[in-house]
């Protein structure tokens, strides 16, 4: 240990968002001595949001990426039930389904074709999740019938969680873990040649393996090791959301309409979101873009028209050069493992991707077919260098 190296661990996880917390959870289960580093309290970044939508890819044009996400979403229910048993805390999980209005003939025809594909691809054992095209919303006033809507999609696969509930449960589990230590510190760089983490105060932390799951900051930490001469690996995308006080059944389907999400959570809370902003001046401030979403939700759902707004939220989500996560050991620095870039899919696939990362860190390498080819880091890097987004 060098003079300025304060500690070391078999595994260091950089970032305490949903990816990092699940990685620490699996590391504890595997008995790996692990240090989790975050500059803030874990779960205070984009994982501290309000929405919690868990929605699958469309059921047509099926491929291994869609199959992987489908299996991850299906498995998450049992994993969260286990986490609730282990901690005594609620995660707010509900398999509520989703309702979407259709305004154009083209949308209607596509939706009708997808019903047949869902019957084939959305299967879990003997159970089939439904994708139905119906004339009116399945629940009166959620949303209210619209003259402009030709029909509605009602599907039963979508689910939702309370993001802060999941984070709180994972933190509670880790608080009593035998193999996990958590410190608050800012990581300045990774010295891969010396297997060291350099903190902003100059102190160093040694590692056997390191998992980089630091959200937006993961791109700048990985860039010097992975693609020093390439295009940026990713960028932050601002999202805004709101929480309203309204006594709505959390079993109601997610309402989705042209970028607007409305989700009824337990405890008389309804979440509204979310914007996707590539350009912004104030990362953590809300503005008229959020107010427009709130107005649209009030117009669509009568129960929200007089509901008070109890919280407005803004944060930054990590979007890579494409929307898929970046997951795997760096070819040039195999002791460093990337785990992030999930953008809007993180809560649904974080548990499974984190388990894969811990398999890599422990030497219990999963089979190659466990992850879709599009998640391969070399493909990710090729896209970065071509500046595809």
Secondary structure as GFF3:
##gff-version 3
##sequence-region A 1 389
A	DSSP	beta_strand	5	14	.	.	.	ID=ss1
A	DSSP	alpha_helix	18	30	.	.	.	ID=ss2
A	DSSP	beta_strand	34	38	.	.	.	ID=ss3
A	DSSP	three_ten_helix	46	48	.	.	.	ID=ss4
A	DSSP	beta_strand	53	54	.	.	.	ID=ss5
A	DSSP	alpha_helix	64	87	.	.	.	ID=ss6
A	DSSP	beta_strand	98	102	.	.	.	ID=ss7
A	DSSP	alpha_helix	105	121	.	.	.	ID=ss8
A	DSSP	beta_strand	123	124	.	.	.	ID=ss9
A	DSSP	beta_strand	127	128	.	.	.	ID=ss10
A	DSSP	beta_strand	131	134	.	.	.	ID=ss11
A	DSSP	beta_strand	151	155	.	.	.	ID=ss12
A	DSSP	beta_strand	159	160	.	.	.	ID=ss13
A	DSSP	alpha_helix	163	175	.	.	.	ID=ss14
A	DSSP	beta_strand	180	184	.	.	.	ID=ss15
A	DSSP	beta_strand	187	191	.	.	.	ID=ss16
A	DSSP	three_ten_helix	192	194	.	.	.	ID=ss17
A	DSSP	beta_strand	196	199	.	.	.	ID=ss18
A	DSSP	beta_strand	204	212	.	.	.	ID=ss19
A	DSSP	alpha_helix	217	226	.	.	.	ID=ss20
A	DSSP	beta_strand	234	245	.	.	.	ID=ss21
A	DSSP	beta_strand	254	257	.	.	.	ID=ss22
A	DSSP	beta_strand	260	265	.	.	.	ID=ss23
A	DSSP	beta_strand	269	273	.	.	.	ID=ss24
A	DSSP	alpha_helix	288	300	.	.	.	ID=ss25
A	DSSP	three_ten_helix	302	304	.	.	.	ID=ss26
A	DSSP	beta_strand	309	320	.	.	.	ID=ss27
A	DSSP	beta_strand	326	329	.	.	.	ID=ss28
A	DSSP	beta_strand	336	340	.	.	.	ID=ss29
A	DSSP	three_ten_helix	343	345	.	.	.	ID=ss30
A	DSSP	alpha_helix	346	362	.	.	.	ID=ss31
A	DSSP	three_ten_helix	368	370	.	.	.	ID=ss32
A	DSSP	three_ten_helix	373	375	.	.	.	ID=ss33
A	DSSP	alpha_helix	377	385	.	.	.	ID=ss34
###
